[in-house]
Amino acid sequence: MDKKLNRLKFVFIYSIILGLLFLILYIGLLPISLYSNAFRFWLIVFIGLCAFPFLIKFRRVYKNQSRMNIDVSLNKIKKQKVRYVYYVLGGLIILFIILGISTWPLFNTNRYRNLIDVTESQGFAQNIEDFSETKVPIVDKDLAFRLGDKKLGELNLGSQFTVNNYTMIEMQGELYWVGALEYTGFFKWLNKKDEGVPGYIKINATDTSDVDLVSEYKMKYVPSAYFGQDLMRRIYFSGNMDKVFSDYTAFELDEEGNPYYVKTVLMKRFAYSRGRDAIGVVVLNAVNGDVDYYDMNEVPHWIDRIQPTDIIIEQLGYYGRYVHGYFNTLFAKKEVLQVSEGYSYVYNDGSFYLYTGLTSIGADESIVGFTLTDMRTKETIFYRIGGATEFSAQNSAQGAVQDLGYRANWPILVNFEETPTYFMTLKDAEGLIKKYAYVNVKDYSVFGIGDSLQSAQSNYRENLRAATTNPNKGTDLTTVTSTVVRIVPVNGTSNYYFVLANDSTIGYVVAFNVSFEVALTEVGDTVTIQYYEVNNTNVYTVDSFDNLALDINE
């Protein structure tokens, strides 16, 4: 009877252990990897839990047999063997502690600093496309949420679905914010699980009027689904139980518009304990649930973001902090840099970059330079160009319209005619764009504000030329009179590109508001223009424009 009772106790105890294991794996999705701190913890816990009932049993039997003068040598040996398990556990705990200590920055400053390869460069104007040649997003994530919610309301879907996150991507030469529709609760999922959510929101980042619900794709596998349709559970049980993932989940589209979720796979470079770094991605088809893993050199080219932002910021922090070793960070702090509090994304020459500033310790109003990190390769360029922090630039733009109470979004770095410049939108209390602002990085007192992009550019250009920070100050205006051989409007803007007969190797860009005659100009018209010559470019921004075939008084 006692044996049967003891057997039932063992069954009960191990049923609880197995139930806990099920919860940790199915609900918690515990990574079975030494890179996971949680896995190391639960490994020790479960070994201890499994051995504990045997230790208690042999200890009780040993005491009872000792009282009855029965030979206890066999049970003593068994008890001792169970104790060995705890000796091993103790050894594992000590080993993990030693490994953790061995990875402290105190002993590994160079290894931490070299987690990210940073190249210093002075060629900002050569490396970054001019603002007139690239797409500058005027829609930030906050406005994307507002526009997306408005679209769902118009379609009477707001009570059933929502969008929890947006990802900026490049697709067919345009920048878009894309976000998958999500269930608003368990019962919404239960009613729609067989067909899935009805698509995703797609918002043109350069045009607030271009907002669409793409409904051709019914997505069953999303973060807000449950059980086997839950995004992470689908990935986990598709051969990825041994992988550690970043927290961020990117929603991206391939070239045909098919929706995918992208999760970055991580490792730890230093003794399984520290030094997080990306080693690949897992991609899930949101429609059919297919899951694929790609090493870093095999990732499909349509995936714009591989490197997690938080890891880049962390590694840039190591790069700036440990420039002269660990103790320098505590005492002299010579040349120690810190990452500024915010960041933004820059699209340049077909790639996404993470932009953030680097400041000296204790410097609140200025940066010593800024970095651009490729979101696929993690290649980083440090431009040692001193200037205003992003907060200072925001305050400068907001100060110019303080009577209106507009708030500036987080600045985006642009190349404005070879001048590093912050671009911002100014929004009212409802989050709607009211004005645009350009603020000089080197001197935040130099800025331009306007009701349109073109007027803001003209205002900034005028102020820039009058400022001491202007690289063109002192340069005379160049005047040209010639015949127009090509003229085309720039898609998505109010600018025009044109070429003159006197030199077909030089191009010009002119905003429509420079002159009313710009939009009326045709090939064959003779024009007189003025512009400032800028080094290292064959495309000049026109300052004044006069079509000699027209006589319009403005």
C-alpha positions as CSV (number, residue, x, y, z in Angstrom):
1,M,0.0,0.0,0.0
2,D,2.8,2.4,0.9
3,K,4.6,1.6,-2.3
4,K,1.5,2.3,-4.3
5,L,1.0,5.5,-2.5
6,N,4.6,6.6,-3.0
7,R,4.2,5.7,-6.7
8,L,1.1,7.9,-7.0
9,K,3.1,10.8,-5.3
10,F,5.8,10.4,-7.8
11,V,3.3,10.4,-10.7
12,F,1.6,13.5,-9.2
13,I,4.9,15.4,-8.8
14,Y,6.2,14.6,-12.2
15,S,2.8,15.5,-13.7
16,I,3.2,18.9,-12.2
17,I,6.8,19.2,-13.6
18,L,5.6,18.1,-17.1
19,G,2.7,20.6,-16.9
20,L,5.2,23.4,-16.0
21,L,7.4,22.3,-18.8
22,F,4.5,22.4,-21.2
23,L,3.6,25.9,-20.1
24,I,7.2,27.1,-20.5
25,L,7.5,25.7,-24.0
26,Y,4.0,26.2,-25.4
27,I,3.1,29.5,-23.7
28,G,6.5,30.9,-22.9
29,L,8.2,29.7,-26.1
30,L,11.4,29.2,-24.2
31,P,14.4,29.1,-26.5
32,I,16.4,25.9,-26.1
33,S,19.7,27.6,-26.4
34,L,22.6,28.4,-24.1
35,Y,22.4,32.0,-25.5
36,S,19.2,32.3,-23.6
37,N,19.5,33.4,-19.9
38,A,16.0,32.0,-19.3
39,F,17.0,28.6,-20.7
40,R,20.0,28.4,-18.4
41,F,17.8,29.3,-15.4
42,W,15.1,26.7,-16.2
43,L,17.7,24.0,-17.1
44,I,19.0,24.2,-13.5
45,V,15.5,24.4,-12.0
46,F,14.2,21.3,-13.9
47,I,17.2,19.2,-13.2
48,G,16.8,20.1,-9.5
49,L,13.1,19.4,-9.5
50,C,13.5,16.0,-11.2
51,A,16.1,14.9,-8.8
52,F,14.4,16.2,-5.6
53,P,11.7,13.5,-5.2
54,F,14.4,10.8,-5.4
55,L,16.5,12.6,-2.8
56,I,13.6,12.8,-0.4
57,K,12.6,9.2,-1.0
58,F,16.1,7.8,-0.3
59,R,16.5,10.0,2.7
60,R,13.2,8.7,4.2
61,V,14.1,5.1,3.5
62,Y,17.6,5.5,4.8
63,K,16.3,6.9,8.1
64,N,13.6,4.2,8.5
65,Q,16.1,1.3,7.8
66,S,18.7,2.8,10.1
67,R,16.1,2.8,12.9
68,M,15.3,-0.8,12.3
69,N,19.0,-1.8,12.1
70,I,18.6,-2.9,8.5
71,D,21.6,-2.7,6.2
72,V,21.4,0.8,4.5
73,S,24.5,0.7,2.4
74,L,22.6,0.3,-0.9
75,N,20.2,3.2,-0.2
76,K,23.1,5.2,1.1
77,I,24.8,4.7,-2.3
78,K,21.6,5.7,-4.2
79,K,21.2,8.7,-2.0
80,Q,24.8,9.7,-2.7
81,K,24.2,9.3,-6.4
82,V,21.2,11.7,-6.3
83,R,23.4,14.1,-4.4
84,Y,25.8,14.1,-7.3
85,V,23.1,15.7,-9.4
86,Y,23.1,18.7,-7.0
87,Y,26.9,18.8,-7.1
88,V,26.6,19.1,-10.8
89,L,23.9,21.8,-10.5
90,G,26.2,23.7,-8.1
91,G,29.0,23.3,-10.6
92,L,26.8,24.6,-13.4
93,I,25.8,27.6,-11.4
94,I,29.4,28.4,-10.6
95,L,30.3,27.9,-14.2
96,F,27.6,30.3,-15.4
97,I,28.7,32.9,-12.8
98,I,32.3,32.6,-13.9
99,L,31.4,32.9,-17.6
100,G,29.3,36.0,-16.8
101,I,32.2,37.6,-14.9
102,S,34.6,36.8,-17.7
103,T,32.5,38.8,-20.1
104,W,32.4,42.0,-18.0
105,P,33.5,45.1,-20.0
106,L,36.3,45.5,-17.4
107,F,38.1,42.6,-19.1
108,N,36.8,43.0,-22.7
109,T,36.7,46.6,-23.6
110,N,38.3,46.1,-27.1
111,R,36.0,43.2,-27.9
112,Y,32.9,45.2,-26.9
113,R,34.0,48.2,-29.0
114,N,34.7,46.0,-32.0
115,L,31.2,44.5,-32.1
116,I,30.4,47.1,-34.7
117,D,32.8,48.2,-37.4
118,V,32.8,52.0,-37.7
119,T,34.5,53.9,-40.4
120,E,35.1,57.6,-40.1
121,S,34.4,59.8,-43.1
122,Q,34.3,63.5,-44.1
123,G,32.5,62.8,-47.4
124,F,28.9,63.5,-46.3
125,A,27.9,65.3,-49.4
126,Q,29.5,62.6,-51.6
127,N,27.9,59.6,-49.7
128,I,24.4,61.0,-49.1
129,E,22.1,61.8,-52.0
130,D,20.9,65.3,-52.2
131,F,17.4,65.9,-50.8
132,S,16.1,66.7,-54.3
133,E,17.2,63.3,-55.6
134,T,15.9,61.1,-52.8
135,K,12.6,60.4,-51.0
136,V,12.2,62.3,-47.7
137,P,9.3,60.8,-45.7
138,I,7.0,63.5,-44.4
139,V,4.8,60.9,-42.7
140,D,6.2,59.7,-39.4
141,K,5.0,56.6,-37.5
142,D,2.6,58.6,-35.3
143,L,0.9,60.2,-38.3
144,A,0.9,56.7,-40.0
145,F,-1.2,55.4,-37.1
146,R,-3.6,58.2,-37.4
147,L,-4.0,57.8,-41.2
148,G,-4.4,54.1,-40.8
149,D,-7.0,54.4,-38.1
150,K,-8.9,56.8,-40.3
151,K,-8.9,54.4,-43.2
152,L,-10.2,51.6,-41.0
153,G,-13.0,53.8,-39.8
154,E,-14.0,54.7,-43.3
155,L,-14.2,51.0,-44.2
156,N,-16.2,50.2,-41.0
157,L,-13.4,47.8,-39.8
158,G,-12.2,49.8,-36.8
159,S,-14.3,47.7,-34.3
160,Q,-12.9,44.4,-35.5
161,F,-9.3,45.1,-36.5
162,T,-6.5,47.4,-35.6
163,V,-2.9,48.0,-36.6
164,N,-0.4,47.5,-33.7
165,N,2.8,48.5,-35.6
166,Y,4.0,50.0,-38.8
167,T,7.3,49.3,-40.6
168,M,8.8,51.7,-43.2
169,I,9.9,49.9,-46.4
170,E,11.0,50.7,-49.9
171,M,8.9,49.2,-52.7
172,Q,9.2,50.0,-56.4
173,G,11.0,53.2,-55.8
174,E,8.6,54.6,-53.2
175,L,8.7,54.6,-49.3
176,Y,5.7,53.2,-47.5
177,W,4.6,52.6,-44.0
178,V,3.0,49.1,-43.9
179,G,1.1,47.5,-41.1
180,A,-0.8,44.2,-40.8
181,L,-4.4,44.3,-39.6
182,E,-4.7,42.6,-36.2
183,Y,-7.6,41.1,-34.2
184,T,-8.9,43.2,-31.4
185,G,-9.6,40.3,-29.1
186,F,-9.9,36.5,-28.7
187,F,-13.5,36.3,-29.9
188,K,-12.7,38.4,-33.0
189,W,-10.0,35.9,-33.8
190,L,-12.4,32.9,-33.1
191,N,-14.9,34.3,-35.6
192,K,-12.4,35.1,-38.3
193,K,-9.7,32.4,-37.8
194,D,-10.6,30.4,-40.8
195,E,-10.3,33.3,-43.3
196,G,-7.7,35.5,-41.4
197,V,-7.4,39.2,-41.2
198,P,-8.4,41.1,-44.4
199,G,-5.0,42.5,-45.5
200,Y,-2.7,45.3,-44.5
201,I,-2.6,49.1,-44.5
202,K,-0.1,50.7,-47.0
203,I,0.7,54.4,-46.5
204,N,2.9,56.4,-48.9
205,A,5.5,58.0,-46.6
206,T,5.8,61.0,-48.9
207,D,2.1,61.6,-49.6
208,T,-0.5,61.8,-46.8
209,S,-3.3,61.3,-49.3
210,D,-2.0,57.9,-50.5
211,V,-3.5,55.4,-48.0
212,D,-4.8,52.0,-49.0
213,L,-6.1,48.8,-47.5
214,V,-4.6,46.0,-49.6
215,S,-7.2,43.3,-49.2
216,E,-5.9,40.7,-51.7
217,Y,-4.1,38.8,-48.9
218,K,-6.0,37.1,-46.1
219,M,-3.5,36.7,-43.4
220,K,-4.0,33.9,-40.8
221,Y,-0.7,34.1,-39.0
222,V,-0.4,37.4,-37.1
223,P,0.8,38.4,-33.6
224,S,-2.7,38.8,-32.3
225,A,-3.9,35.3,-33.3
226,Y,-4.1,32.5,-30.8
227,F,-2.8,28.9,-30.5
228,G,-1.3,27.5,-33.7
229,Q,-1.9,30.7,-35.7
230,D,0.0,32.9,-33.3
231,L,3.0,34.4,-35.2
232,M,5.7,33.5,-32.7
233,R,4.2,30.1,-31.9
234,R,4.1,29.2,-35.6
235,I,7.8,30.2,-36.0
236,Y,8.9,28.4,-32.8
237,F,7.3,25.1,-33.6
238,S,8.5,25.2,-37.2
239,G,12.0,24.1,-36.4
240,N,13.2,27.2,-34.5
241,M,13.0,26.1,-30.9
242,D,16.8,26.5,-30.6
243,K,16.9,30.1,-31.8
244,V,17.0,33.3,-29.8
245,F,15.1,36.2,-31.4
246,S,15.2,39.9,-31.2
247,D,12.2,41.6,-29.6
248,Y,11.3,43.6,-32.7
249,T,9.1,42.1,-35.4
250,A,9.3,43.6,-38.9
251,F,6.3,43.4,-41.2
252,E,7.6,43.6,-44.8
253,L,6.4,43.1,-48.4
254,D,8.2,41.4,-51.3
255,E,8.2,43.0,-54.7
256,E,4.8,41.6,-55.6
257,G,3.2,42.8,-52.3
258,N,3.1,39.5,-50.5
259,P,3.1,40.0,-46.7
260,Y,5.8,38.5,-44.5
261,Y,7.0,38.8,-40.9
262,V,10.7,39.0,-40.3
263,K,12.4,38.0,-37.0
264,T,16.1,38.5,-36.5
265,V,18.0,35.6,-35.0
266,L,20.6,36.5,-32.3
267,M,23.7,35.0,-30.8
268,K,26.0,36.2,-28.0
269,R,29.6,36.7,-28.9
270,F,31.1,36.4,-25.4
271,A,30.8,33.1,-23.6
272,Y,27.1,32.7,-24.4
273,S,26.4,35.6,-22.0
274,R,26.9,39.0,-23.6
275,G,27.6,40.7,-26.8
276,R,24.4,40.3,-28.7
277,D,24.7,40.2,-32.5
278,A,22.5,39.2,-35.5
279,I,23.3,36.0,-37.3
280,G,20.3,35.5,-39.6
281,V,16.6,36.0,-40.0
282,V,13.4,33.8,-39.9
283,V,10.8,34.8,-42.4
284,L,7.1,33.8,-42.1
285,N,4.6,34.0,-44.9
286,A,1.6,35.7,-43.2
287,V,-0.9,34.0,-45.6
288,N,0.1,30.3,-45.6
289,G,2.4,30.1,-42.6
290,D,5.5,28.9,-44.5
291,V,8.6,29.5,-42.4
292,D,12.2,29.8,-43.7
293,Y,15.5,30.6,-42.1
294,Y,18.3,32.6,-43.9
295,D,21.9,33.2,-42.9
296,M,23.1,36.8,-43.1
297,N,24.5,36.3,-46.6
298,E,21.4,34.7,-47.9
299,V,18.7,37.1,-46.8
300,P,16.3,38.1,-49.7
301,H,17.1,41.5,-51.1
302,W,13.6,42.8,-50.6
303,I,14.0,42.7,-46.8
304,D,15.1,46.2,-45.8
305,R,15.8,45.6,-42.1
306,I,17.8,42.8,-40.6
307,Q,19.7,44.6,-37.8
308,P,17.7,45.3,-34.7
309,T,17.7,49.0,-33.8
310,D,18.3,48.4,-30.1
311,I,21.4,46.2,-30.8
312,I,22.9,48.9,-33.1
313,I,22.3,51.6,-30.4
314,E,23.8,49.3,-27.8
315,Q,26.9,48.6,-29.9
316,L,27.4,52.2,-30.8
317,G,27.3,52.9,-27.1
318,Y,30.2,50.5,-26.6
319,Y,32.1,52.1,-29.5
320,G,31.8,55.5,-28.0
321,R,32.3,54.5,-24.4
322,Y,35.4,52.3,-24.5
323,V,37.5,54.4,-26.8
324,H,40.4,54.4,-24.3
325,G,39.6,51.4,-22.2
326,Y,37.3,50.7,-19.2
327,F,38.9,52.9,-16.5
328,N,38.9,55.9,-18.8
329,T,35.1,55.8,-18.6
330,L,35.2,56.2,-14.8
331,F,37.9,58.8,-14.4
332,A,39.5,60.9,-17.2
333,K,36.7,60.2,-19.7
334,K,39.0,61.4,-22.5
335,E,37.2,61.4,-25.9
336,V,34.3,59.3,-24.4
337,L,31.2,59.6,-26.5
338,Q,27.6,58.7,-25.9
339,V,24.7,58.0,-28.2
340,S,22.1,60.8,-28.3
341,E,18.7,60.0,-27.0
342,G,16.8,59.5,-30.2
343,Y,17.2,58.1,-33.7
344,S,15.6,58.1,-37.1
345,Y,15.8,56.2,-40.4
346,V,17.4,57.6,-43.5
347,Y,16.8,56.2,-47.0
348,N,19.8,56.6,-49.2
349,D,20.8,55.1,-52.5
350,G,18.5,52.1,-52.2
351,S,19.2,51.2,-48.6
352,F,17.8,52.1,-45.1
353,Y,20.2,53.5,-42.5
354,L,19.8,54.1,-38.8
355,Y,20.8,57.7,-38.0
356,T,21.8,58.8,-34.5
357,G,24.1,61.5,-33.1
358,L,27.1,61.0,-30.9
359,T,27.7,63.6,-28.1
360,S,30.5,64.2,-25.6
361,I,29.8,63.3,-22.0
362,G,28.0,66.2,-20.4
363,A,27.3,68.0,-23.7
364,D,23.6,68.7,-23.8
365,E,23.2,71.1,-26.8
366,S,25.7,69.8,-29.4
367,I,26.9,66.6,-31.1
368,V,30.4,65.8,-32.2
369,G,29.2,63.9,-35.2
370,F,26.6,61.4,-36.3
371,T,26.5,57.8,-37.6
372,L,24.6,56.1,-40.4
373,T,24.3,52.3,-40.0
374,D,23.1,50.1,-42.9
375,M,20.1,48.2,-41.5
376,R,21.0,45.1,-43.5
377,T,24.8,44.8,-43.2
378,K,25.5,46.9,-40.1
379,E,28.2,48.8,-41.9
380,T,28.5,52.1,-40.1
381,I,30.0,55.4,-41.2
382,F,30.8,58.1,-38.6
383,Y,30.7,61.7,-39.9
384,R,32.6,63.8,-37.4
385,I,30.6,67.0,-38.1
386,G,29.9,69.0,-35.0
387,G,26.6,70.7,-34.6
388,A,23.2,70.8,-32.8
389,T,21.5,67.9,-31.2
390,E,18.2,66.7,-32.5
391,F,16.4,68.3,-29.5
392,S,18.0,71.6,-30.2
393,A,16.9,71.4,-33.8
394,Q,13.4,70.6,-32.7
395,N,13.3,73.5,-30.2
396,S,14.6,75.8,-33.0
397,A,11.8,74.8,-35.4
398,Q,9.1,75.0,-32.7
399,G,10.4,78.3,-31.5
400,A,9.8,79.8,-34.9
401,V,6.1,78.9,-34.6
402,Q,5.6,79.0,-30.9
403,D,2.6,81.3,-31.2
404,L,0.8,78.5,-33.1
405,G,1.8,75.8,-30.7
406,Y,3.0,73.3,-33.4
407,R,5.2,70.4,-32.4
408,A,8.1,69.1,-34.4
409,N,8.5,65.4,-35.1
410,W,11.9,63.7,-34.6
411,P,14.3,65.1,-37.2
412,I,15.4,63.3,-40.3
413,L,18.9,63.9,-41.6
414,V,19.1,65.1,-45.2
415,N,21.8,66.4,-47.6
416,F,20.6,69.9,-48.5
417,E,22.9,71.0,-51.3
418,E,25.9,69.6,-49.6
419,T,24.9,70.9,-46.2
420,P,23.9,68.4,-43.4
421,T,20.4,69.5,-42.4
422,Y,17.6,68.3,-40.2
423,F,14.2,68.0,-41.8
424,M,11.0,68.0,-39.7
425,T,7.3,68.4,-40.0
426,L,5.4,70.7,-37.7
427,K,2.1,69.3,-36.5
428,D,-0.9,70.7,-34.6
429,A,-2.6,69.2,-31.6
430,E,-4.5,66.8,-33.8
431,G,-1.3,65.4,-35.3
432,L,-1.9,66.9,-38.7
433,I,1.0,68.4,-40.7
434,K,0.8,72.2,-40.9
435,K,4.3,73.3,-41.8
436,Y,7.7,72.0,-42.8
437,A,11.1,72.9,-41.4
438,Y,14.8,72.6,-42.3
439,V,17.4,73.3,-39.6
440,N,21.1,73.5,-40.2
441,V,23.0,70.8,-38.3
442,K,26.1,73.0,-37.7
443,D,24.1,76.0,-36.5
444,Y,20.5,75.5,-35.4
445,S,19.8,79.3,-35.6
446,V,19.8,78.9,-39.3
447,F,16.5,77.3,-40.4
448,G,13.7,77.6,-42.9
449,I,9.9,77.3,-42.3
450,G,7.2,77.0,-44.9
451,D,3.6,75.9,-45.5
452,S,4.9,73.6,-48.3
453,L,8.1,71.7,-48.8
454,Q,9.0,74.1,-51.6
455,S,8.5,77.2,-49.6
456,A,10.4,75.8,-46.6
457,Q,13.3,74.9,-48.9
458,S,13.3,78.4,-50.5
459,N,13.2,80.0,-47.0
460,Y,16.0,77.8,-45.8
461,R,18.1,78.3,-48.9
462,E,17.8,82.1,-48.5
463,N,18.7,82.0,-44.8
464,L,21.5,79.5,-45.4
465,R,23.2,81.8,-48.0
466,A,23.1,84.7,-45.6
467,A,24.6,82.6,-42.7
468,T,28.3,82.1,-41.9
469,T,27.7,78.4,-41.9
470,N,26.8,78.4,-45.5
471,P,29.5,76.7,-47.6
472,N,28.5,78.9,-50.6
473,K,28.7,82.2,-48.8
474,G,30.8,84.6,-50.8
475,T,30.2,82.7,-54.0
476,D,28.7,84.8,-56.8
477,L,25.5,83.8,-58.5
478,T,26.1,82.3,-61.9
479,T,23.8,83.5,-64.7
480,V,23.1,81.5,-67.8
481,T,20.9,82.2,-70.8
482,S,20.1,79.3,-73.1
483,T,17.5,77.2,-74.8
484,V,15.6,74.4,-72.9
485,V,16.2,71.0,-74.4
486,R,14.5,68.9,-71.8
487,I,12.1,69.7,-68.9
488,V,10.1,67.3,-66.8
489,P,8.3,67.5,-63.5
490,V,9.7,65.5,-60.6
491,N,7.2,62.8,-59.5
492,G,5.7,63.4,-56.0
493,T,7.1,67.0,-55.8
494,S,6.5,70.4,-57.2
495,N,10.0,70.6,-58.7
496,Y,11.1,70.5,-62.3
497,Y,14.3,69.1,-63.8
498,F,15.6,70.6,-67.0
499,V,18.7,70.7,-69.2
500,L,19.9,73.6,-71.3
501,A,21.5,73.6,-74.8
502,N,24.7,75.3,-73.7
503,D,25.9,72.3,-71.7
504,S,24.0,68.9,-71.7
505,T,26.3,67.5,-68.9
506,I,24.7,69.9,-66.4
507,G,21.2,69.5,-65.0
508,Y,19.1,72.0,-63.0
509,V,16.3,71.6,-60.5
510,V,13.8,74.5,-59.9
511,A,10.9,74.7,-57.5
512,F,7.6,75.8,-59.1
513,N,7.3,78.7,-56.7
514,V,10.6,80.3,-57.9
515,S,8.6,81.6,-60.8
516,F,5.1,81.2,-62.2
517,E,6.7,80.7,-65.6
518,V,8.4,77.4,-64.6
519,A,5.3,75.3,-65.1
520,L,4.5,76.9,-68.4
521,T,8.0,76.4,-69.9
522,E,8.4,74.1,-72.9
523,V,11.2,72.6,-74.8
524,G,12.7,75.3,-77.2
525,D,12.0,78.2,-74.9
526,T,14.9,80.5,-74.1
527,V,15.4,81.1,-70.4
528,T,17.7,83.1,-68.1
529,I,18.5,81.4,-64.8
530,Q,20.7,82.1,-61.8
531,Y,22.3,79.5,-59.4
532,Y,25.1,79.1,-57.0
533,E,27.8,76.7,-58.1
534,V,28.4,73.9,-55.7
535,N,31.4,71.6,-55.8
536,N,31.2,67.8,-56.6
537,T,27.8,68.0,-58.4
538,N,26.4,68.4,-61.9
539,V,22.9,69.2,-60.7
540,Y,22.3,72.8,-59.5
541,T,19.4,74.3,-57.7
542,V,18.0,77.3,-59.5
543,D,17.6,80.6,-57.5
544,S,15.9,82.6,-60.1
545,F,14.1,81.7,-63.4
546,D,12.9,83.9,-66.3
547,N,11.3,82.5,-69.5
548,L,12.1,85.1,-72.2
549,A,9.3,83.8,-74.3
550,L,6.8,84.9,-71.6
551,D,6.1,88.2,-70.0
552,I,4.2,87.5,-66.9
553,N,4.3,90.0,-64.0
554,E,4.3,88.2,-60.7
